[in-house]
């Protein structure tokens, strides 16, 4: 992991810490440091590494839950216990990437 990827990952971890603490929201790729760093191309992203975006990561479950249970047309935030559990899974996943690539 190069310095740019490391900074982007740390920024994404901070984003999800704020979401878990109910101080932040997920505005999808528009406030994702990893998406921004990779110029919105998933191919080289350390979080998803593919053409499907983050749908195969814990984020996919977070988005699906919002799509099925809440309004997913704008910002996504913790609105129920399931949201909180899913946000924590995403945060732990991102932290595991930090540990994996250090």
Jmol script that loads the backbone (N, CA, C; Angstrom):
load data "model"
ATOM      1  N   UNK A   1       0.849  -1.171   0.000  1.00  0.00           N
ATOM      2  CA  UNK A   1       0.000   0.000   0.000  1.00  0.00           C
ATOM      3  C   UNK A   1       0.894   1.233   0.000  1.00  0.00           C
ATOM      4  N   UNK A   2       0.667   2.125  -0.940  1.00  0.00           N
ATOM      5  CA  UNK A   2       1.473   3.347  -0.975  1.00  0.00           C
ATOM      6  C   UNK A   2       0.859   4.402  -0.049  1.00  0.00           C
ATOM      7  N   UNK A   3       1.546   5.540   0.092  1.00  0.00           N
ATOM      8  CA  UNK A   3       1.093   6.586   1.017  1.00  0.00           C
ATOM      9  C   UNK A   3      -0.290   7.125   0.663  1.00  0.00           C
ATOM     10  N   UNK A   4      -0.567   7.270  -0.614  1.00  0.00           N
ATOM     11  CA  UNK A   4      -1.874   7.764  -1.031  1.00  0.00           C
ATOM     12  C   UNK A   4      -2.984   6.801  -0.652  1.00  0.00           C
ATOM     13  N   UNK A   5      -2.763   5.519  -0.882  1.00  0.00           N
ATOM     14  CA  UNK A   5      -3.753   4.512  -0.497  1.00  0.00           C
ATOM     15  C   UNK A   5      -3.946   4.487   1.017  1.00  0.00           C
ATOM     16  N   UNK A   6      -2.845   4.609   1.738  1.00  0.00           N
ATOM     17  CA  UNK A   6      -2.915   4.596   3.199  1.00  0.00           C
ATOM     18  C   UNK A   6      -3.742   5.784   3.706  1.00  0.00           C
ATOM     19  N   UNK A   7      -3.508   6.969   3.166  1.00  0.00           N
ATOM     20  CA  UNK A   7      -4.275   8.149   3.568  1.00  0.00           C
ATOM     21  C   UNK A   7      -5.758   7.990   3.219  1.00  0.00           C
ATOM     22  N   UNK A   8      -6.027   7.448   2.037  1.00  0.00           N
ATOM     23  CA  UNK A   8      -7.417   7.240   1.623  1.00  0.00           C
ATOM     24  C   UNK A   8      -8.103   6.222   2.536  1.00  0.00           C
ATOM     25  N   UNK A   9      -7.409   5.149   2.864  1.00  0.00           N
ATOM     26  CA  UNK A   9      -7.981   4.143   3.758  1.00  0.00           C
ATOM     27  C   UNK A   9      -8.245   4.745   5.134  1.00  0.00           C
ATOM     28  N   UNK A  10      -7.288   5.499   5.656  1.00  0.00           N
ATOM     29  CA  UNK A  10      -7.482   6.133   6.963  1.00  0.00           C
ATOM     30  C   UNK A  10      -8.655   7.116   6.917  1.00  0.00           C
ATOM     31  N   UNK A  11      -8.802   7.828   5.818  1.00  0.00           N
ATOM     32  CA  UNK A  11      -9.947   8.730   5.664  1.00  0.00           C
ATOM     33  C   UNK A  11     -11.258   7.974   5.647  1.00  0.00           C
ATOM     34  N   UNK A  12     -11.278   6.823   4.997  1.00  0.00           N
ATOM     35  CA  UNK A  12     -12.487   6.000   4.966  1.00  0.00           C
ATOM     36  C   UNK A  12     -12.793   5.427   6.345  1.00  0.00           C
ATOM     37  N   UNK A  13     -11.760   5.052   7.070  1.00  0.00           N
ATOM     38  CA  UNK A  13     -11.963   4.567   8.442  1.00  0.00           C
ATOM     39  C   UNK A  13     -12.570   5.671   9.296  1.00  0.00           C
ATOM     40  N   UNK A  14     -12.068   6.883   9.172  1.00  0.00           N
ATOM     41  CA  UNK A  14     -12.620   8.010   9.935  1.00  0.00           C
ATOM     42  C   UNK A  14     -14.077   8.262   9.550  1.00  0.00           C
ATOM     43  N   UNK A  15     -14.384   8.170   8.259  1.00  0.00           N
ATOM     44  CA  UNK A  15     -15.770   8.331   7.810  1.00  0.00           C
ATOM     45  C   UNK A  15     -16.671   7.329   8.518  1.00  0.00           C
ATOM     46  N   UNK A  16     -16.266   6.061   8.551  1.00  0.00           N
ATOM     47  CA  UNK A  16     -17.106   5.029   9.147  1.00  0.00           C
ATOM     48  C   UNK A  16     -17.115   5.098  10.665  1.00  0.00           C
ATOM     49  N   UNK A  17     -16.056   5.597  11.281  1.00  0.00           N
ATOM     50  CA  UNK A  17     -16.101   5.843  12.722  1.00  0.00           C
ATOM     51  C   UNK A  17     -17.170   6.881  13.036  1.00  0.00           C
ATOM     52  N   UNK A  18     -17.257   7.909  12.217  1.00  0.00           N
ATOM     53  CA  UNK A  18     -18.279   8.945  12.412  1.00  0.00           C
ATOM     54  C   UNK A  18     -19.677   8.377  12.186  1.00  0.00           C
ATOM     55  N   UNK A  19     -19.830   7.504  11.214  1.00  0.00           N
ATOM     56  CA  UNK A  19     -21.137   6.881  10.967  1.00  0.00           C
ATOM     57  C   UNK A  19     -21.543   6.021  12.160  1.00  0.00           C
ATOM     58  N   UNK A  20     -20.620   5.213  12.658  1.00  0.00           N
ATOM     59  CA  UNK A  20     -20.901   4.357  13.819  1.00  0.00           C
ATOM     60  C   UNK A  20     -21.246   5.205  15.039  1.00  0.00           C
ATOM     61  N   UNK A  21     -20.607   6.344  15.186  1.00  0.00           N
ATOM     62  CA  UNK A  21     -20.867   7.242  16.317  1.00  0.00           C
ATOM     63  C   UNK A  21     -22.084   8.134  16.076  1.00  0.00           C
ATOM     64  N   UNK A  22     -22.787   7.912  14.970  1.00  0.00           N
ATOM     65  CA  UNK A  22     -23.979   8.656  14.577  1.00  0.00           C
ATOM     66  C   UNK A  22     -23.671  10.154  14.453  1.00  0.00           C
ATOM     67  N   UNK A  23     -22.485  10.454  13.955  1.00  0.00           N
ATOM     68  CA  UNK A  23     -22.083  11.836  13.684  1.00  0.00           C
ATOM     69  C   UNK A  23     -21.889  12.071  12.199  1.00  0.00           C
ATOM     70  N   UNK A  24     -21.991  11.018  11.413  1.00  0.00           N
ATOM     71  CA  UNK A  24     -21.716  11.138   9.988  1.00  0.00           C
ATOM     72  C   UNK A  24     -22.682  10.319   9.162  1.00  0.00           C
ATOM     73  N   UNK A  25     -22.542  10.466   7.856  1.00  0.00           N
ATOM     74  CA  UNK A  25     -23.404   9.753   6.921  1.00  0.00           C
ATOM     75  C   UNK A  25     -22.578   9.239   5.757  1.00  0.00           C
ATOM     76  N   UNK A  26     -23.128   8.275   5.078  1.00  0.00           N
ATOM     77  CA  UNK A  26     -22.518   7.716   3.879  1.00  0.00           C
ATOM     78  C   UNK A  26     -23.197   8.340   2.673  1.00  0.00           C
ATOM     79  N   UNK A  27     -22.464   9.154   1.960  1.00  0.00           N
ATOM     80  CA  UNK A  27     -22.969   9.753   0.730  1.00  0.00           C
ATOM     81  C   UNK A  27     -22.419   8.992  -0.476  1.00  0.00           C
ATOM     82  N   UNK A  28     -22.276   7.692  -0.277  1.00  0.00           N
ATOM     83  CA  UNK A  28     -21.780   6.785  -1.310  1.00  0.00           C
ATOM     84  C   UNK A  28     -20.408   7.247  -1.770  1.00  0.00           C
ATOM     85  N   UNK A  29     -20.143   7.228  -3.059  1.00  0.00           N
ATOM     86  CA  UNK A  29     -18.796   7.555  -3.532  1.00  0.00           C
ATOM     87  C   UNK A  29     -18.442   9.035  -3.378  1.00  0.00           C
ATOM     88  N   UNK A  30     -19.419   9.897  -3.142  1.00  0.00           N
ATOM     89  CA  UNK A  30     -19.113  11.329  -3.076  1.00  0.00           C
ATOM     90  C   UNK A  30     -18.406  11.734  -1.788  1.00  0.00           C
ATOM     91  N   UNK A  31     -18.441  10.881  -0.750  1.00  0.00           N
ATOM     92  CA  UNK A  31     -17.652  11.200   0.438  1.00  0.00           C
ATOM     93  C   UNK A  31     -16.807   9.999   0.880  1.00  0.00           C
ATOM     94  N   UNK A  32     -16.365   9.232  -0.105  1.00  0.00           N
ATOM     95  CA  UNK A  32     -15.495   8.096   0.174  1.00  0.00           C
ATOM     96  C   UNK A  32     -14.071   8.424  -0.276  1.00  0.00           C
ATOM     97  N   UNK A  33     -13.152   8.580   0.663  1.00  0.00           N
ATOM     98  CA  UNK A  33     -11.773   8.871   0.289  1.00  0.00           C
ATOM     99  C   UNK A  33     -11.148   7.807  -0.619  1.00  0.00           C
ATOM    100  N   UNK A  34     -11.515   6.541  -0.445  1.00  0.00           N
ATOM    101  CA  UNK A  34     -10.962   5.505  -1.326  1.00  0.00           C
ATOM    102  C   UNK A  34     -11.477   5.670  -2.749  1.00  0.00           C
ATOM    103  N   UNK A  35     -12.757   5.974  -2.912  1.00  0.00           N
ATOM    104  CA  UNK A  35     -13.309   6.214  -4.254  1.00  0.00           C
ATOM    105  C   UNK A  35     -12.618   7.411  -4.898  1.00  0.00           C
ATOM    106  N   UNK A  36     -12.474   8.484  -4.129  1.00  0.00           N
ATOM    107  CA  UNK A  36     -11.823   9.684  -4.653  1.00  0.00           C
ATOM    108  C   UNK A  36     -10.385   9.387  -5.059  1.00  0.00           C
ATOM    109  N   UNK A  37      -9.649   8.686  -4.203  1.00  0.00           N
ATOM    110  CA  UNK A  37      -8.244   8.380  -4.497  1.00  0.00           C
ATOM    111  C   UNK A  37      -8.112   7.561  -5.777  1.00  0.00           C
ATOM    112  N   UNK A  38      -9.018   6.630  -5.979  1.00  0.00           N
ATOM    113  CA  UNK A  38      -8.961   5.748  -7.145  1.00  0.00           C
ATOM    114  C   UNK A  38      -9.700   6.308  -8.347  1.00  0.00           C
ATOM    115  N   UNK A  39     -10.009   7.593  -8.304  1.00  0.00           N
ATOM    116  CA  UNK A  39     -10.691   8.278  -9.406  1.00  0.00           C
ATOM    117  C   UNK A  39     -11.970   7.531  -9.801  1.00  0.00           C
ATOM    118  N   UNK A  40     -12.684   7.069  -8.761  1.00  0.00           N
ATOM    119  CA  UNK A  40     -13.980   6.414  -8.939  1.00  0.00           C
ATOM    120  C   UNK A  40     -13.898   5.165  -9.811  1.00  0.00           C
ATOM    121  N   UNK A  41     -12.726   4.541  -9.839  1.00  0.00           N
ATOM    122  CA  UNK A  41     -12.535   3.270 -10.531  1.00  0.00           C
ATOM    123  C   UNK A  41     -12.278   2.197  -9.479  1.00  0.00           C
ATOM    124  N   UNK A  42     -13.102   1.181  -9.462  1.00  0.00           N
ATOM    125  CA  UNK A  42     -12.984   0.133  -8.441  1.00  0.00           C
ATOM    126  C   UNK A  42     -11.847  -0.840  -8.706  1.00  0.00           C
ATOM    127  N   UNK A  43     -11.368  -0.873  -9.916  1.00  0.00           N
ATOM    128  CA  UNK A  43     -10.379  -1.876 -10.297  1.00  0.00           C
ATOM    129  C   UNK A  43      -9.145  -1.879  -9.404  1.00  0.00           C
ATOM    130  N   UNK A  44      -8.632  -0.709  -9.030  1.00  0.00           N
ATOM    131  CA  UNK A  44      -7.410  -0.638  -8.240  1.00  0.00           C
ATOM    132  C   UNK A  44      -7.655  -0.352  -6.757  1.00  0.00           C
ATOM    133  N   UNK A  45      -8.898  -0.332  -6.350  1.00  0.00           N
ATOM    134  CA  UNK A  45      -9.227  -0.007  -4.959  1.00  0.00           C
ATOM    135  C   UNK A  45      -8.898  -1.187  -4.057  1.00  0.00           C
ATOM    136  N   UNK A  46      -8.221  -0.916  -2.940  1.00  0.00           N
ATOM    137  CA  UNK A  46      -7.871  -1.993  -2.011  1.00  0.00           C
ATOM    138  C   UNK A  46      -9.089  -2.500  -1.252  1.00  0.00           C
ATOM    139  N   UNK A  47     -10.170  -1.741  -1.219  1.00  0.00           N
ATOM    140  CA  UNK A  47     -11.370  -2.176  -0.494  1.00  0.00           C
ATOM    141  C   UNK A  47     -12.225  -3.119  -1.322  1.00  0.00           C
ATOM    142  N   UNK A  48     -12.324  -2.878  -2.613  1.00  0.00           N
ATOM    143  CA  UNK A  48     -13.205  -3.742  -3.421  1.00  0.00           C
ATOM    144  C   UNK A  48     -12.452  -4.474  -4.516  1.00  0.00           C
ATOM    145  N   UNK A  49     -11.484  -3.842  -5.133  1.00  0.00           N
ATOM    146  CA  UNK A  49     -10.623  -4.509  -6.102  1.00  0.00           C
ATOM    147  C   UNK A  49     -11.329  -5.205  -7.242  1.00  0.00           C
ATOM    148  N   UNK A  50     -12.399  -4.648  -7.706  1.00  0.00           N
ATOM    149  CA  UNK A  50     -13.105  -5.273  -8.813  1.00  0.00           C
ATOM    150  C   UNK A  50     -14.029  -4.303  -9.509  1.00  0.00           C
ATOM    151  N   UNK A  51     -14.728  -4.806 -10.488  1.00  0.00           N
ATOM    152  CA  UNK A  51     -15.604  -3.962 -11.274  1.00  0.00           C
ATOM    153  C   UNK A  51     -16.985  -3.805 -10.669  1.00  0.00           C
ATOM    154  N   UNK A  52     -17.276  -4.520  -9.597  1.00  0.00           N
ATOM    155  CA  UNK A  52     -18.613  -4.483  -9.008  1.00  0.00           C
ATOM    156  C   UNK A  52     -18.733  -3.463  -7.895  1.00  0.00           C
ATOM    157  N   UNK A  53     -17.752  -2.654  -7.682  1.00  0.00           N
ATOM    158  CA  UNK A  53     -17.813  -1.716  -6.566  1.00  0.00           C
ATOM    159  C   UNK A  53     -17.681  -2.456  -5.254  1.00  0.00           C
ATOM    160  N   UNK A  54     -18.221  -1.888  -4.225  1.00  0.00           N
ATOM    161  CA  UNK A  54     -18.103  -2.482  -2.892  1.00  0.00           C
ATOM    162  C   UNK A  54     -19.255  -3.420  -2.564  1.00  0.00           C
ATOM    163  N   UNK A  55     -19.998  -3.851  -3.556  1.00  0.00           N
ATOM    164  CA  UNK A  55     -21.158  -4.700  -3.285  1.00  0.00           C
ATOM    165  C   UNK A  55     -20.774  -6.047  -2.686  1.00  0.00           C
ATOM    166  N   UNK A  56     -19.538  -6.496  -2.878  1.00  0.00           N
ATOM    167  CA  UNK A  56     -19.090  -7.769  -2.313  1.00  0.00           C
ATOM    168  C   UNK A  56     -18.373  -7.599  -0.982  1.00  0.00           C
ATOM    169  N   UNK A  57     -18.482  -6.425  -0.395  1.00  0.00           N
ATOM    170  CA  UNK A  57     -17.903  -6.137   0.916  1.00  0.00           C
ATOM    171  C   UNK A  57     -19.062  -5.907   1.893  1.00  0.00           C
ATOM    172  N   UNK A  58     -18.791  -5.695   3.179  1.00  0.00           N
ATOM    173  CA  UNK A  58     -19.884  -5.393   4.113  1.00  0.00           C
ATOM    174  C   UNK A  58     -20.711  -4.172   3.696  1.00  0.00           C
ATOM    175  N   UNK A  59     -20.130  -3.281   2.939  1.00  0.00           N
ATOM    176  CA  UNK A  59     -20.885  -2.119   2.475  1.00  0.00           C
ATOM    177  C   UNK A  59     -22.101  -2.541   1.657  1.00  0.00           C
ATOM    178  N   UNK A  60     -22.004  -3.617   0.890  1.00  0.00           N
ATOM    179  CA  UNK A  60     -23.132  -4.088   0.089  1.00  0.00           C
ATOM    180  C   UNK A  60     -24.339  -4.420   0.954  1.00  0.00           C
ATOM    181  N   UNK A  61     -24.102  -5.058   2.095  1.00  0.00           N
ATOM    182  CA  UNK A  61     -25.193  -5.365   3.025  1.00  0.00           C
ATOM    183  C   UNK A  61     -25.780  -4.084   3.618  1.00  0.00           C
ATOM    184  N   UNK A  62     -24.912  -3.113   3.926  1.00  0.00           N
ATOM    185  CA  UNK A  62     -25.350  -1.806   4.439  1.00  0.00           C
ATOM    186  C   UNK A  62     -26.282  -1.139   3.429  1.00  0.00           C
ATOM    187  N   UNK A  63     -25.857  -1.102   2.167  1.00  0.00           N
ATOM    188  CA  UNK A  63     -26.671  -0.460   1.135  1.00  0.00           C
ATOM    189  C   UNK A  63     -27.982  -1.222   0.926  1.00  0.00           C
ATOM    190  N   UNK A  64     -27.915  -2.545   0.838  1.00  0.00           N
ATOM    191  CA  UNK A  64     -29.124  -3.346   0.627  1.00  0.00           C
ATOM    192  C   UNK A  64     -30.125  -3.136   1.761  1.00  0.00           C
ATOM    193  N   UNK A  65     -29.632  -3.075   2.989  1.00  0.00           N
ATOM    194  CA  UNK A  65     -30.515  -2.847   4.137  1.00  0.00           C
ATOM    195  C   UNK A  65     -31.233  -1.503   3.990  1.00  0.00           C
ATOM    196  N   UNK A  66     -30.470  -0.460   3.632  1.00  0.00           N
ATOM    197  CA  UNK A  66     -31.099   0.852   3.456  1.00  0.00           C
ATOM    198  C   UNK A  66     -32.101   0.831   2.308  1.00  0.00           C
ATOM    199  N   UNK A  67     -31.773   0.139   1.257  1.00  0.00           N
ATOM    200  CA  UNK A  67     -32.657   0.059   0.099  1.00  0.00           C
ATOM    201  C   UNK A  67     -33.973  -0.644   0.452  1.00  0.00           C
ATOM    202  N   UNK A  68     -33.897  -1.656   1.314  1.00  0.00           N
ATOM    203  CA  UNK A  68     -35.081  -2.431   1.675  1.00  0.00           C
ATOM    204  C   UNK A  68     -35.861  -1.838   2.839  1.00  0.00           C
ATOM    205  N   UNK A  69     -35.168  -1.216   3.802  1.00  0.00           N
ATOM    206  CA  UNK A  69     -35.821  -0.783   5.035  1.00  0.00           C
ATOM    207  C   UNK A  69     -35.950   0.731   5.217  1.00  0.00           C
ATOM    208  N   UNK A  70     -35.114   1.484   4.545  1.00  0.00           N
ATOM    209  CA  UNK A  70     -35.091   2.942   4.725  1.00  0.00           C
ATOM    210  C   UNK A  70     -35.026   3.592   3.343  1.00  0.00           C
ATOM    211  N   UNK A  71     -35.015   4.894   3.320  1.00  0.00           N
ATOM    212  CA  UNK A  71     -34.886   5.622   2.064  1.00  0.00           C
ATOM    213  C   UNK A  71     -33.415   5.639   1.651  1.00  0.00           C
ATOM    214  N   UNK A  72     -33.103   5.026   0.524  1.00  0.00           N
ATOM    215  CA  UNK A  72     -31.712   4.976   0.063  1.00  0.00           C
ATOM    216  C   UNK A  72     -31.456   5.968  -1.060  1.00  0.00           C
ATOM    217  N   UNK A  73     -32.320   6.957  -1.205  1.00  0.00           N
ATOM    218  CA  UNK A  73     -32.172   7.904  -2.314  1.00  0.00           C
ATOM    219  C   UNK A  73     -31.212   9.046  -1.999  1.00  0.00           C
ATOM    220  N   UNK A  74     -30.772   9.161  -0.771  1.00  0.00           N
ATOM    221  CA  UNK A  74     -29.845  10.230  -0.400  1.00  0.00           C
ATOM    222  C   UNK A  74     -28.762   9.696   0.498  1.00  0.00           C
ATOM    223  N   UNK A  75     -28.397  10.471   1.494  1.00  0.00           N
ATOM    224  CA  UNK A  75     -27.392  10.040   2.456  1.00  0.00           C
ATOM    225  C   UNK A  75     -27.907   8.863   3.269  1.00  0.00           C
ATOM    226  N   UNK A  76     -26.997   7.951   3.571  1.00  0.00           N
ATOM    227  CA  UNK A  76     -27.327   6.789   4.388  1.00  0.00           C
ATOM    228  C   UNK A  76     -26.689   6.984   5.759  1.00  0.00           C
ATOM    229  N   UNK A  77     -27.466   6.747   6.817  1.00  0.00           N
ATOM    230  CA  UNK A  77     -26.941   6.910   8.157  1.00  0.00           C
ATOM    231  C   UNK A  77     -27.579   5.855   9.054  1.00  0.00           C
ATOM    232  N   UNK A  78     -27.089   5.771  10.280  1.00  0.00           N
ATOM    233  CA  UNK A  78     -27.606   4.803  11.239  1.00  0.00           C
ATOM    234  C   UNK A  78     -29.007   5.236  11.659  1.00  0.00           C
ATOM    235  N   UNK A  79     -29.975   4.381  11.331  1.00  0.00           N
ATOM    236  CA  UNK A  79     -31.367   4.671  11.665  1.00  0.00           C
ATOM    237  C   UNK A  79     -31.988   3.602  12.559  1.00  0.00           C
ATOM    238  N   UNK A  80     -31.294   2.491  12.760  1.00  0.00           N
ATOM    239  CA  UNK A  80     -31.831   1.403  13.579  1.00  0.00           C
ATOM    240  C   UNK A  80     -30.667   0.530  14.052  1.00  0.00           C
ATOM    241  N   UNK A  81     -30.975  -0.445  14.876  1.00  0.00           N
ATOM    242  CA  UNK A  81     -29.935  -1.339  15.404  1.00  0.00           C
ATOM    243  C   UNK A  81     -29.237  -2.126  14.299  1.00  0.00           C
ATOM    244  N   UNK A  82     -29.988  -2.518  13.272  1.00  0.00           N
ATOM    245  CA  UNK A  82     -29.381  -3.253  12.158  1.00  0.00           C
ATOM    246  C   UNK A  82     -28.402  -2.357  11.414  1.00  0.00           C
ATOM    247  N   UNK A  83     -28.773  -1.110  11.210  1.00  0.00           N
ATOM    248  CA  UNK A  83     -27.854  -0.155  10.570  1.00  0.00           C
ATOM    249  C   UNK A  83     -26.550  -0.063  11.363  1.00  0.00           C
ATOM    250  N   UNK A  84     -26.677   0.059  12.669  1.00  0.00           N
ATOM    251  CA  UNK A  84     -25.481   0.178  13.509  1.00  0.00           C
ATOM    252  C   UNK A  84     -24.604  -1.056  13.392  1.00  0.00           C
ATOM    253  N   UNK A  85     -25.205  -2.226  13.430  1.00  0.00           N
ATOM    254  CA  UNK A  85     -24.429  -3.470  13.314  1.00  0.00           C
ATOM    255  C   UNK A  85     -23.728  -3.540  11.957  1.00  0.00           C
ATOM    256  N   UNK A  86     -24.415  -3.153  10.896  1.00  0.00           N
ATOM    257  CA  UNK A  86     -23.818  -3.190   9.555  1.00  0.00           C
ATOM    258  C   UNK A  86     -22.720  -2.145   9.403  1.00  0.00           C
ATOM    259  N   UNK A  87     -22.906  -0.970   9.985  1.00  0.00           N
ATOM    260  CA  UNK A  87     -21.866   0.060   9.939  1.00  0.00           C
ATOM    261  C   UNK A  87     -20.613  -0.411  10.680  1.00  0.00           C
ATOM    262  N   UNK A  88     -20.817  -1.081  11.794  1.00  0.00           N
ATOM    263  CA  UNK A  88     -19.668  -1.616  12.543  1.00  0.00           C
ATOM    264  C   UNK A  88     -18.934  -2.675  11.730  1.00  0.00           C
ATOM    265  N   UNK A  89     -19.673  -3.501  10.987  1.00  0.00           N
ATOM    266  CA  UNK A  89     -19.028  -4.510  10.137  1.00  0.00           C
ATOM    267  C   UNK A  89     -18.171  -3.841   9.060  1.00  0.00           C
ATOM    268  N   UNK A  90     -18.683  -2.775   8.459  1.00  0.00           N
ATOM    269  CA  UNK A  90     -17.909  -2.061   7.440  1.00  0.00           C
ATOM    270  C   UNK A  90     -16.655  -1.448   8.047  1.00  0.00           C
ATOM    271  N   UNK A  91     -16.799  -0.846   9.209  1.00  0.00           N
ATOM    272  CA  UNK A  91     -15.649  -0.251   9.892  1.00  0.00           C
ATOM    273  C   UNK A  91     -14.602  -1.315  10.208  1.00  0.00           C
ATOM    274  N   UNK A  92     -15.007  -2.439  10.731  1.00  0.00           N
ATOM    275  CA  UNK A  92     -14.058  -3.517  11.039  1.00  0.00           C
ATOM    276  C   UNK A  92     -13.395  -4.054   9.773  1.00  0.00           C
ATOM    277  N   UNK A  93     -14.157  -4.141   8.707  1.00  0.00           N
ATOM    278  CA  UNK A  93     -13.589  -4.583   7.427  1.00  0.00           C
ATOM    279  C   UNK A  93     -12.483  -3.625   6.974  1.00  0.00           C
ATOM    280  N   UNK A  94     -12.753  -2.334   7.030  1.00  0.00           N
ATOM    281  CA  UNK A  94     -11.739  -1.358   6.613  1.00  0.00           C
ATOM    282  C   UNK A  94     -10.515  -1.431   7.517  1.00  0.00           C
ATOM    283  N   UNK A  95     -10.720  -1.585   8.800  1.00  0.00           N
ATOM    284  CA  UNK A  95      -9.583  -1.723   9.733  1.00  0.00           C
ATOM    285  C   UNK A  95      -8.790  -2.984   9.432  1.00  0.00           C
ATOM    286  N   UNK A  96      -9.462  -4.046   9.010  1.00  0.00           N
ATOM    287  CA  UNK A  96      -8.751  -5.285   8.677  1.00  0.00           C
ATOM    288  C   UNK A  96      -7.863  -5.085   7.457  1.00  0.00           C
ATOM    289  N   UNK A  97      -8.267  -4.208   6.546  1.00  0.00           N
ATOM    290  CA  UNK A  97      -7.426  -3.911   5.381  1.00  0.00           C
ATOM    291  C   UNK A  97      -6.163  -3.183   5.815  1.00  0.00           C
ATOM    292  N   UNK A  98      -6.308  -2.289   6.774  1.00  0.00           N
ATOM    293  CA  UNK A  98      -5.144  -1.586   7.303  1.00  0.00           C
ATOM    294  C   UNK A  98      -4.168  -2.599   7.870  1.00  0.00           C
ATOM    295  N   UNK A  99      -4.656  -3.532   8.642  1.00  0.00           N
ATOM    296  CA  UNK A  99      -3.792  -4.563   9.241  1.00  0.00           C
ATOM    297  C   UNK A  99      -3.189  -5.476   8.177  1.00  0.00           C
ATOM    298  N   UNK A 100      -3.971  -5.772   7.138  1.00  0.00           N
ATOM    299  CA  UNK A 100      -3.522  -6.670   6.076  1.00  0.00           C
ATOM    300  C   UNK A 100      -2.389  -6.064   5.241  1.00  0.00           C
ATOM    301  N   UNK A 101      -2.459  -4.765   4.983  1.00  0.00           N
ATOM    302  CA  UNK A 101      -1.495  -4.143   4.077  1.00  0.00           C
ATOM    303  C   UNK A 101      -0.355  -3.424   4.770  1.00  0.00           C
ATOM    304  N   UNK A 102      -0.315  -3.439   6.096  1.00  0.00           N
ATOM    305  CA  UNK A 102       0.782  -2.751   6.810  1.00  0.00           C
ATOM    306  C   UNK A 102       2.003  -3.629   6.822  1.00  0.00           C
TER     307      UNK A 102
END
end "model"
wireframe off; spacefill off
backbone 0.3
color backbone group
